[in-house]
C-alpha cells in the first residue's frame, strides 16, 4: 500500500468564536477549520482535523518545499510511502520539516497526518484503532460538557441547569469573561456550582492569556495563580486547567505544589520530549494532550505511558470536531484509568457539520460509547465539506 495524496482541506464558515451573556450556547471557531485527508492506492483514507492557524497550514502541508532536507512540505515527504509504517513516517515528517517546524503549525499539521495514518492502519487491519494502541479496556467513558463562561451569574446558572437536564455528570466552563473582574469570577463559579449541585463535577479553565482575553492585561503572577486555586477550592472544583503560560514548566510545578485543587494542563505541549519534562517536573495532576497538536497518537500513546508511570490521570483535550472526539475516545479506551472524555457542546455550524449526523450521544448514565468499528467509527460528511471548501 502506498500514499497517493496528502490533502489539506480548508473550510470557511460565517460564525465567530463567542461566549454569551445568557444560558444560550457559546460558539467555538466558526470561521475557519482545516481538515487533512490522506489517501492510498488501495482506496483507504484517513481524515483528521487540526487546530491551528488554518490558511498558512495549507502551504505547510501541500505547498512547494525546498530541495534541502528540513525545508520540505509534508505531502512531498509522504507521497509514495507505506502508510502502515506510522512511527517511521512520524520521524520522517519531523526531520523533513525541522528547520521551520518542530513545534507550532508544523507540529499541529504533523499531528493530524499522524492521526490519519493510524486510522488507515486500523482500517487495513479491520479493527478499532484502540486495538492497535494496546487493546480496549472499556466500551464507554463519562463525558463532561465543555463550554465557555457566560457573562452573568444568571447565564451561568441557566447554562449549568441545561447541561444537568441533558444528563451530563460533569461540566467545564472556560475562558469567556473570566479573569476580567475577580468579584464577578467568584459569582460565576458560585452560580455554576449551585446549579450543578454537589454530585456533579465542576471543572474550570481560566485561560492563560493575559488576564481577561477580551481586554488584555498582565498575566497572573505566581501568587495570583495560587490564590486562584485557593478560592476555587471553596467551590469543590474538580480541577483548574491550563491557567499558566504553557512554557513555564517551573511555574506549573510551583503552583501545583501549593494548590488545594488538582491542576490539569498539557493541551499546548508537543512532542514526547516536552511531555516527559512536563510530567517529570511535577507540573500536573491531570495531563491533557490534544491529539491535533501534541504530535498525534504516536506521541499521545507515549504520554499515556509516562502518565501511568507518574501515577497521574490522562484526559485528552478535544474541543473541536467529532473527528478529534473519535480519536480521543480510541485512546481513552486503552487507558488503565479513564476519568472523562471532553465533549464539545459549543460546536459551531462549521465544526459540527464536518461529520455525518451525531456520531456520539450522551447515554442515560452520562457516558459516551466508544465505537468498535474499524478505524475510529466516525464518518465525514463529504457534501458538507465540499459546500464549505475554500481552497
C-alpha positions, 0 to 999 in steps of 0.5 A: 500500500502506498500514499497517493495524496496528502490533502489539506482541506480548508473550510470557511464558515460565517460564525465567530468564536463567542461566549454569551451573556445568557444560558444560550450556547457559546460558539467555538471557531466558526470561521475557519477549520482545516481538515487533512485527508490522506489517501492510498492506492488501495482506496483507504483514507484517513481524515483528521482535523487540526487546530491551528492557524488554518490558511498558512497550514495549507502551504505547510502541508501541500505547498512547494518545499525546498530541495534541502532536507528540513525545508520540505512540505509534508505531502512531498515527504509522504507521497509514495510511502507505506502508510502502515509504517506510522512511527517511521513516517512520524520521524520522517515528517519531523526531520523533513520539516525541522528547520521551520517546524518542530513545534507550532503549525508544523507540529499541529499539521504533523499531528493530524497526518499522524492521526490519519495514518493510524486510522488507515492502519486500523482500517487495513487491519479491520479493527478499532484503532484502540486495538492497535494502541494496546487493546480496549479496556472499556466500551464507554467513558463519562463525558463532561460538557465543555463550554465557555463562561457566560457573562452573568451569574444568571447565564451561568446558572441557566447554562449549568441547569441545561447541561444537568437536564441533558444528563451530563455528570460533569461540566467545564466552563472556560475562558469567556469573561473570566479573569476580567473582574475577580468579584464577578469570577467568584459569582460565576463559579458560585452560580455554576456550582449551585446549579450543578449541585454537589454530585456533579463535577465542576471543572474550570479553565481560566485561560492563560492569556493575559488576564481577561482575553477580551481586554488584555492585561498582565498575566497572573503572577505566581501568587495570583495563580495560587490564590486562584486555586485557593478560592476555587477550592471553596467551590469543590472544583474538580480541577483548574486547567491550563491557567499558566503560560504553557512554557513555564514548566517551573511555574506549573510545578510551583503552583501545583505544589501549593494548590488545594485543587488538582491542576490539569494542563498539557493541551499546548505541549508537543512532542514526547520530549516536552511531555516527559519534562512536563510530567517529570517536573511535577507540573500536573495532576491531570495531563491533557494532550490534544491529539491535533497538536501534541504530535498525534497518537504516536506521541499521545500513546507515549504520554499515556505511558509516562502518565501511568508511570507518574501515577497521574490521570490522562484526559485528552483535550478535544474541543473541536470536531467529532473527528478529534472526539473519535480519536480521543475516545480510541485512546481513552479506551486503552487507558488503565484509568479513564476519568472523562472524555471532553465533549464539545457542546459549543460546536459551531455550524462549521465544526459540527457539520464536518461529520455525518449526523451525531456520531456520539450521544450522551447515554442515560448514565452520562457516558459516551460509547466508544465505537468498535468499528474499524478505524475510529467509527466516525464518518465525514460528511463529504457534501458538507465539506465540499459546500464549505471548501475554500481552497 
